[in-house]
Amino acid sequence: MGETDGAPQRVPFSATIERIVQRAPDTRSFFLRLPASQRLAFIPGQFISCLIPQNGGDAVRPYSIASNPEEPELLEICLNLVPSGFGSAYLFSLGVGASVRFTGPWGTFTLDRQPAAECVFIAESTGVAPIRPMLRRALAGGGAFPLRLHYAAPSAAHILYADEFEHAARTHPRFTFAPLVDGSLPDVITRQYLQRDEDRARHFYICGVGAIVPTLRDLLRRGGYERRAVQYEKW
Ligand SMILES: Cc1cc2nc3c(=O)[nH]c(=O)nc-3n(C[C@H](O)[C@H](O)[C@H](O)COP(=O)(O)OP(=O)(O)OC[C@H]3O[C@@H](n4cnc5c(N)ncnc54)[C@H](O)[C@@H]3O)c2cc1C
């Protein structure tokens, strides 16, 4: 087992939890260290499928890779403890030094290079996990097209990586960080990208839990944006 070259590996990896960071009251990052001979080549936005022991077998729970492909031997996943959730409760029960088995990388909700257009990222709660490396890749690519992040969460404490996004906004004039704690994402998106102008060249990347994701996708596509320009991942 060695480097994946981006092709998903079905034989599970076994990584060790090197560090755990509490990011919000119910949200933790787990840093998964692969054995020295292994690395996971992935594209920003992809996920791993964690194998959660259950009744002598494995249940599968996907988690987006929140870290950068430039560090393929140490992967960060960031998740919230879901009430009565089996997989998240199992991972939250683990401490530093425990093993986590997973396959991957998987997924087509990716950004390898910023398209020649303004890019708007829309995240809800932990849905920011895949968007973080996508945004970093877009920022690192240079270019002049604007980048925006609309990030909705139930409280200011749930805006994950806030310092990092604020710092990026200060150092990259083309990047705008728009956290949203009180207010409606569909309202903000409607005002800013459907009513304000006739520009329909933007690309959108949407990620979150449940109905909000298709709601935003449909709003934008019905509003005149091309299907392929509105990418999404619904958890
Ligand atoms: C491609 C993909 C990538 C994902 N990446 C992440 C990630 O980076 N971080 C992360 O926290 N989750 C992520 N998820 C969700 C994750 O796989 C699990 O569904 C989640 O942790 C709940 O699993 P559970 O076994 O604890 O609860 P379950 O009992 O399996 O799920 C209970 C309910 O919780 C809902 N749910 C799913 N995710 C969440 C959530 N985050 N918050 C609240 N409710 C949720 C489900 O729709 C389900 O109805 C991803 C899902 C997919 C499909």
The ligand as an ORCA input file, in Angstrom:
! r2SCAN-3c Opt
* xyz 0 1
  C     -19.812     13.178      0.818
  C     -20.081     13.450      2.289
  C     -19.140     14.132      3.051
  C     -19.374     14.384      4.393
  N     -18.465     15.108      5.105
  C     -18.742     15.423      6.397
  C     -17.844     16.247      7.147
  O     -16.773     16.669      6.657
  N     -18.191     16.580      8.422
  C     -19.374     16.144      8.993
  O     -19.660     16.512     10.146
  N     -20.222     15.356      8.317
  C     -19.933     14.974      7.043
  N     -20.791     14.165      6.357
  C     -21.911     13.546      7.100
  C     -21.387     12.252      7.783
  O     -21.034     11.301      6.808
  C     -22.446     11.597      8.677
  O     -23.652     11.493      7.962
  C     -22.686     12.404      9.938
  O     -21.503     12.452     10.750
  C     -23.826     11.751     10.749
  O     -23.503     10.389     10.928
  P     -23.974      9.618     12.237
  O     -23.727      8.165     12.042
  O     -23.413     10.277     13.466
  O     -25.530      9.891     12.272
  P     -26.645      9.127     11.438
  O     -27.492      8.411     12.390
  O     -26.074      8.382     10.304
  O     -27.372     10.395     10.785
  C     -28.430     11.043     11.413
  C     -28.948     12.190     10.525
  O     -28.009     13.253     10.579
  C     -27.976     13.943      9.340
  N     -26.643     14.543      9.213
  C     -25.621     14.186      8.404
  N     -24.536     14.965      8.626
  C     -24.895     15.815      9.604
  C     -24.211     16.849     10.242
  N     -22.932     17.134      9.943
  N     -24.885     17.545     11.191
  C     -26.161     17.240     11.531
  N     -26.871     16.260     10.933
  C     -26.239     15.565      9.982
  C     -28.255     12.900      8.318
  O     -28.930     13.501      7.240
  C     -29.146     11.910      9.051
  O     -30.471     12.181      8.740
  C     -20.570     13.911      5.001
  C     -21.524     13.214      4.242
  C     -21.273     12.996      2.904
  C     -22.329     12.256      2.095
*
